[in-house]
Amino acid sequence: MPNIYLKEDGQWKIPSQLYIKDTNGVWSPGNQVYVKKDGVWTKCHENDQSEYLLIIGDGTNIFRNTNSYMALKPTSDDSYIIAGIRYLDATVTQAIYVAKLSSIGKIIWQRSFDGGDTDDQPNRIENITLDSNDNIYIVGSINRSGGYNNSALMIKLNSSGVSQWQQRWNYPNDSNGADYAYDALVNDNDEIIMGGKSDYPRPYPPGGIHRGSTYTFSQSDGTRSTNYAYNGGPSGLASSTILNMVRAGDHFYLQMSGGVTFTPNVGQRGYSAIIKTGLAADSMVAIKNTYIGSNSNLWRFRSVKTNGTNLLASAQQSDSNNQTFFVLNTSLSYVAGWTIANSTSGATTDFEKTQSYAYDGDYCYLAIQSTEEITHFVKFDVTDGTIQWQNKMVGDASNKTSDGNPAGVLHYDSSSQHLVFMTKSDETTAGSASSVLIMWRVKADGSGLGQYGNYTYSAASEISISSQGDTGGSNANVSFSSATPTDYGSPDLNVSDVLFTSDRTNFRSS
């Protein structure tokens, strides 16, 4: 496609912004410039703008099985790595999709990973992490049709998206266990520490036991070197799952949930905890528990984030649909707590998933998917609970901001002062009932209001915040042990380039 070039300091460059004087003599940005060639109008210039709406996918319902399996992480070159689950064809329905986008929303590369031409079983992406060289580590799970039970999965890609190695494992083996990898971090020894669970059937409690696994992998070839696990209660009659991990200073902090059975056959009592460990996750330094007991008393941590000094843990009380955030210091002592209420008409009763907020130490940034047609963006002070600003992105029945399953991923880009939010929608300009990934990049100061395609970004007032005290109760029975899974090596997922038509709709510019 032709473009417009301007000579600057002896070099021809594409302008990032172009202004055209209209018939009233006013200079206005020419967001899209067309020239007529052989009787056909052809676009020759498009501005690269800071705020945008991006639709990834098309009218073929490619991302129908993404659900909550999505991730977004920034890179050192101000780009973004995104991931989800995509439909390939009738035999490969759940392939892992990974792409790199520039800061202005242009796709740099895309990859697809699937287990084979006859694999219609789940391949799931739970999260991604990056090392100092922007190598990409994908964690999730894989289930091969007729081949093996559900296994945990880790894949390493280099910064260009080329597969370096793949590993899968199961505790204790394929025939008697199911493993899941949910998150990963890099320690000072350039090792990858994975957090997840092993689902190992045992007599009690009914349905088996979940052990919160924290295994260590080599960056170079994926070799597993350590095998650690957390139990939730006495005598192994408990469950625990590690869903989220962050690092502050010389410690990892693991968000863990589960249930405790104190005597056989009495059922489980829920608990949730944040565990402070060393940088190999091989020692329990401290623990922050929530109440064990009836559902009405249970506070369950859903995620944890850090600015390196304090922690911000999202939580939910079992008998409440409100979101709550607890500020903890690195010793896991309570600092402050804030409950978020949503008065939007028809607001969903489902609690937001774990990745829908960001934390910079002073402020929390929230994306709240109130209804399928409304997503709120909020910034509030974690010290006094005051809301700095709140806006909402509003669509309609044909342009939904979500598909009713609130599982978006929010990132605060401190270098460019933007919020980047990715979710899934099944009603957009791509077509009715066609699931796509939809991403907004909006200003972190609450400005930039206006039209984003068929969506309106405007000021809002539906979100309110109230103070929340510390949680009570404890689970003194959390214990640390070992768990050695069977290493099955590379699952040999097929890797292929994929090409989508993605609609980068520029409506706002800074």
Secondary structure, 3 states (H helix, E strand, C coil): CCCCCEEECCEEECCCCCEEECCCCCEEECCEEEEEECCEEEEEEECCCCEEEEEECCCCCCCCCCCCCCEEEECCCCCEEEEEEECCCCCCCCEEEEEEECCCCCEEEEEEEECCCCCCCCEEEEEEEECCCCCEEEEEEECCCCCCCCEEEEEEECCCCCEEEEEEEECCCHHHCEEEEEEEEECCCCEEEEEEEEEECCCCCCCCEEEEEEEEEECCCCCEEEEEEEECCHHHCEEEEEEEEEEECCEEEEEEEEEECCCCCCCCEEEEEEEEECCCCCCEEEEEECCCECHHHCEEEEEEEECCCEEEEEEEECCCCCEEEEEEECCCCEEEEEEEEECCCCCCCCCCCCCCEEECCCEEEEEEEEECCEEEEEEEECCCCCEEEEEEEECECCECCCCCCCCCEEEEECCCCEEEEEEEEEEECCEEEEEEEEEEEEECCCCCCEEECCEEEEECCCEEEEECCCCCCCCCCCEEEECCCEECCCCCCEEEECCCCCEEEEEECC
